[in-house]
Amino acid sequence: MKTDRFQAFSDGIFAILITILVLEFHIPDYQPGHLLAALLAQWPLILSYVFSYFYVGTLWLFHHDYFNMLQRIDRNVNMLNLLMLFSITLLDYPMSLVADALTTGNRQDMQTAFIVYDLVALFISATFYFMYAYLRHHQDLKKPGISMAFYAAIKFDPVRSVTIYGLAIVATFWSVWLGAILLAGGIIFHFLAYLRMSRQLEQAKGGTA
């Protein structure tokens, strides 16, 4: 299969997911003259949305740049991509859980919400690892000029993010806020890993765009 339909389908899923994320916003109940206070009370939803949007955007950047180096797609890549997209579409649910738990302020609920988010993020990173591993061993799918050094430089990034989210799950049992910081750190790590992968890809292409 050519990569055009593959990319178009994946881009559509990302676009739908981002649309679903923003649909979580609703006009709050408020008394006349107290709209500002009601909006400020929605900070948990706004915060969880910002991080989730940043996360999904980073995953899209990864997906776009990584698969742009392929010249064709086989059946296994299609199935792995469906699994990856399935994991990413789960993000709306934990985002809503985190926003609701932060609003109520109940520690046990916040633990549960953050752990669910961690599990989904860990699942996403695991699907990226499976895809990385498969394409690393099927060099015939890539465009000419992409060296093995590119794969060697990035192959452990999904493992590192899985480790971060695993630590976040464990930490959340002792401290909700430490777990939240590690979760945020995992999302930020994805963006830094994307920047590094982008540089590696430019080097693998010999500096061409």
C-alpha positions in Angstrom: 0.0 0.0 0.0 1.1 3.5 -0.7 1.6 5.8 2.3 -0.9 8.5 1.2 -4.1 6.7 2.3 -2.3 5.5 5.4 -1.4 9.0 6.4 -4.8 10.5 5.5 -6.7 7.9 7.6 -4.4 8.5 10.6 -4.6 12.3 10.3 -8.4 12.0 10.3 -8.4 10.0 13.5 -6.1 12.6 15.2 -8.4 15.4 14.0 -11.5 13.7 15.3 -9.8 13.0 18.7 -8.8 16.7 19.1 -12.3 17.7 18.3 -13.7 15.3 20.9 -11.3 16.7 23.5 -12.6 20.2 23.1 -16.2 19.0 23.2 -15.7 18.4 26.9 -16.1 22.1 27.5 -19.6 23.2 28.5 -21.0 26.5 29.8 -20.9 26.2 33.6 -23.9 26.7 35.8 -23.6 30.1 37.4 -25.6 32.9 39.1 -25.9 36.2 37.3 -22.8 38.3 38.0 -20.7 35.2 38.9 -19.6 33.9 35.5 -16.0 34.7 36.2 -15.9 32.6 39.3 -17.7 29.7 37.5 -15.1 29.9 34.7 -12.2 29.9 37.2 -13.7 26.9 38.8 -13.2 25.0 35.5 -9.4 25.2 35.9 -9.1 21.4 36.2 -10.8 20.9 32.9 -8.7 23.6 31.2 -5.4 22.2 32.7 -6.2 18.6 31.7 -7.3 19.7 28.2 -4.1 21.7 27.7 -1.9 18.8 28.6 -4.0 16.3 26.6 -4.0 18.6 23.5 -0.2 19.0 23.8 0.1 15.2 24.2 -2.0 14.4 21.2 -0.3 17.1 19.1 3.1 15.7 20.0 1.9 12.1 19.1 0.7 13.5 15.7 4.0 15.1 15.0 5.7 11.8 15.8 3.3 9.9 13.6 3.6 12.3 10.7 7.4 12.6 10.6 8.1 8.9 11.4 5.9 7.4 8.8 6.8 10.1 6.2 10.1 8.2 5.8 8.4 5.1 4.5 7.8 4.4 0.9 5.2 1.7 1.3 3.1 0.1 4.0 2.4 -3.6 4.5 -0.4 -5.4 6.3 1.4 -5.7 9.7 2.2 -1.9 9.7 -1.5 -1.3 9.1 -2.6 -3.5 12.0 0.0 -2.0 14.3 -1.1 1.5 13.3 -4.7 0.6 14.1 -3.6 -0.6 17.5 -1.6 2.6 18.0 -4.6 4.8 17.0 -6.9 2.8 19.2 -4.6 3.5 22.2 -4.5 7.2 21.4 -8.3 7.6 21.0 -8.6 6.4 24.6 -7.1 9.7 25.9 -10.4 11.6 26.1 -11.7 9.3 28.9 -8.8 9.7 31.4 -8.7 13.5 30.6 -12.3 13.7 31.7 -11.6 11.6 34.8 -8.7 13.8 35.8 -10.7 17.0 35.3 -13.6 15.7 37.4 -11.4 14.3 40.2 -9.5 17.5 40.5 -12.7 19.4 40.7 -14.0 17.3 43.6 -10.6 17.2 45.3 -11.1 13.7 46.6 -7.7 12.1 47.0 -8.8 8.5 46.3 -10.6 9.7 43.1 -7.6 11.7 42.0 -5.4 8.6 42.5 -7.7 6.5 40.4 -8.0 9.2 37.6 -4.2 9.7 37.4 -3.5 6.0 37.3 -6.0 5.5 34.5 -4.3 8.3 32.6 -0.9 6.7 33.3 -2.1 3.3 32.0 -3.4 4.8 28.8 -0.2 6.7 28.3 1.8 3.6 29.0 -0.3 1.6 26.5 0.3 4.3 23.8 4.1 4.2 24.4 4.0 0.4 24.2 2.3 0.5 20.8 5.0 2.9 19.6 7.6 0.4 20.8 6.0 -2.4 18.8 5.9 -0.2 15.7 9.5 0.9 16.1 10.6 -2.7 16.6 8.8 -3.9 13.5 10.0 -1.2 11.2 13.5 -1.6 12.5 13.5 -5.2 11.2 11.8 -4.4 7.9 14.1 -2.0 6.2 12.5 -2.7 2.8 9.6 -0.5 3.7 11.6 2.7 4.2 12.7 5.2 1.7 16.3 5.0 0.4 18.8 6.9 2.5 17.4 6.2 6.0 20.3 4.4 7.8 20.1 2.0 10.6 21.8 4.6 12.8 18.4 6.5 12.9 16.6 3.5 14.4 19.4 2.8 16.8 19.2 6.4 18.1 15.5 6.3 18.9 14.6 2.7 19.6 14.7 3.0 23.4 12.5 6.2 23.6 9.2 4.3 24.0 10.9 2.1 26.7 11.9 5.3 28.5 8.4 6.7 28.4 6.9 3.4 29.6 9.3 3.5 32.5 8.3 7.1 33.4 4.6 6.2 33.3 5.3 3.1 35.3 7.0 5.1 38.0 4.1 7.6 37.9 1.7 4.8 38.7 3.8 3.6 41.7 4.4 7.2 42.9 0.7 8.0 42.8 -0.1 5.5 45.6 2.2 7.5 47.9 1.7 11.0 46.6 -1.0 12.1 44.1 1.0 15.3 43.2 4.3 13.4 42.7 2.4 11.0 40.4 0.9 14.0 38.5 4.4 15.6 38.1 5.8 12.3 36.7 2.8 12.0 34.3 3.4 15.6 33.1 7.1 14.8 32.8 6.3 11.8 30.6 4.2 14.0 28.3 7.0 16.6 28.1 9.5 13.8 27.5 7.5 12.8 24.4 8.0 16.3 23.0 11.7 16.4 23.7 12.0 12.9 22.2 10.2 14.1 19.1 12.6 17.0 18.7 15.5 14.6 19.0 13.9 12.2 16.5 13.3 15.0 14.1 17.0 16.0 14.2 18.0 12.3 13.8 15.7 12.0 10.8 17.3 15.1 9.2 20.7 13.6 9.7 19.6 10.3 8.3 18.4 12.0 5.2 21.7 13.7 4.8 20.3 17.1 5.9 17.6 17.3 3.3 14.1 18.4 4.3 
